[in-house]
Structure formats: C-alpha cells, structure tokens
Amino acid sequence: MNRTLTPSTKKKWTLITGGSHGIGRALALECVKRGMAVAIVALPNKDLTHIEAELAAIPGCAYATHGANLVTPGAVDGVLSWLEVAGIRPKYLINNAGFGRGGLFENTAWTEYRTMMQLNNQVMVDLTYALLPVLKKTKGGIMNMSSVEATLPLPYKTVYTGTKAFVYNYSLALREEMRYYDITVSVLCPGPTITNEDGLKRVKAMGSLAKIAVTLPEDLAAESIAGMLKGKAVIRPGFIVKLMAFLGKLFPRPIKLRVLEKLFSKYREEAPATGMVAK
C-alpha cells in the first residue's frame, strides 16, 4: 500500500518509521510544519489511512507513505525499492518504529520479545545501514528513538530497557563515525509517553508518580525535531525528563534499582501471558 504526493518536490525529505501514530505521527506533523516533506513507513492499517488523510488536508504538504511490517523478511529491501521508484532521497532518517512491554520477565511470550528486539534494534540497524549511501550524498541526519530509561536496567521492563540501551549506545558511537561524512546522529530519549493502551497500562502501574512525569506525543515533537535539525547528540524533551536524567546520576545504581523495583512492583501481581514458547 503506497501513496505518494508530489515526489518531485524540492523540499527536504524525512523518512520516518512508525510514523502513522503516537510519537512518530507527532514527529511527522512537526516536520511538515517546518516545511519538510515526509516519507512514512508504517503498518498498513487504519492508522496509516488516518495519517494519509491528515497530510492530504494540509495545503502544500508533500508526503509519501509505504505500508509494511518491518520485521518481515525483505521489508527493508521493500522500503529501498519504494524510495527509488518514488524518486525520494531522504536527507533525514528517523528510526522511530518500536514498542515495549512491562511485567515479570517470564510473563511475556518469547515470540513477543523476539519481535521487540527485531523491531527496536535489528530493523533500525538494517535500515540505517541500507540508507547510508544516500545520506552521505544528502548530508543530513539520523535520529534514533531511545528512552530516558536507556541508562537504567529497569526491573519489570527487562528486555525493553535493554533494547533502548542498545539504541542509546549505538547512536552515540555511530555519531562519532558519521561526523567525517557530515551526517549527524541524534538519540531521542523521551520520558513516559502515552501512545497506546499498553502505555496507559504501564502508567497506571506506576501510580501517582507517572501522572507527573507522563506526557503526550504532541508535547515533545517540536523540541525533538529542533534537536535533530541542530544535530544535538542526546535529546531529552521536556523539563521532567531532564530532571529525571539529572536525578538518576545522583544515586548509586543499587539504590536506584531497589527504588525502581518498588515503583513497578504491581507487575508481580499480573497473570502470565498465554501462548508462551520456551527456548
């Protein structure tokens, strides 16, 4: 499912994965506000149809969409073929696609963990690797989606925080390599953000503290895109996120882990997921 509007535009193209809902959608709309063209890759569902309608209603908006499940074999090659046929040469790449789950480690199906690691990490690396020849010519930037939790081995979110720690370290290391090619690499580290029902569930599990720290995708988009365009290394949008990162440096890791375990301890009461596969 592809849709392209004015692919020959002279506007700078930004490719956004997972750009049909949540933070990805907010980032896409912010790019459009700044006069950029957006190429969105997302699951071919109602969210993609909705963002297409939103973009079509914006005067002068140049956009293209590609519906695909990025964890399926050949999906990244499909993205490259779509870009080539549409004549799109991205200047910016936003690796936003991903998801997380909270709960006791053994209470989530292994197949879901595997998909999480594929989408949050492998797809990001695959797509970045594949687009480097283009990015070296357009001399733009890359922004990868991590989390304020990337520097915390967070109990009850073991695999998710592990994937985000990978994104964080990978991005900063790649940044040093890419500066010789005039390509900036930024890592976006938002705090708790409500993007779906599972996110709301995790917020409720944390209790009153989360109500203070939680934000909506629209609240972080402007600062995030501004940071990407400036080539900022680590982008922590919002005062609360900056405060959380600062406070996290003040306490020894054992104390932080014990406090965090208490905050998320409600997850221990949840029933295991069905259909788990032992490996």
ABEGO torsion letter per residue (X at the ends): XBBBBGAABABBBBBBBGAABEAAAAAAAAAAAAGBBBBBBBBBBAAAAAAAAAAAABBGBBBBBBBBBAABBGAAAAAAAAAAAAGBBBABBBBABEBBBBEBAAABBAAAAAAAAAAAAAAAAAAAAAAAAAAAAAGBBBBBBBBAAAABBBBGAAAAAAAAAAAAAAAAAAAAAAAAAGBBBBBBBBBBBBABAAAAAAAAAAEAAAAAABBBAAAAAAAAAAAAAAGBABBBBEAAAAAAAAAAAABBAAAAAAAAAAAAAAAAABBBBBGBBBX
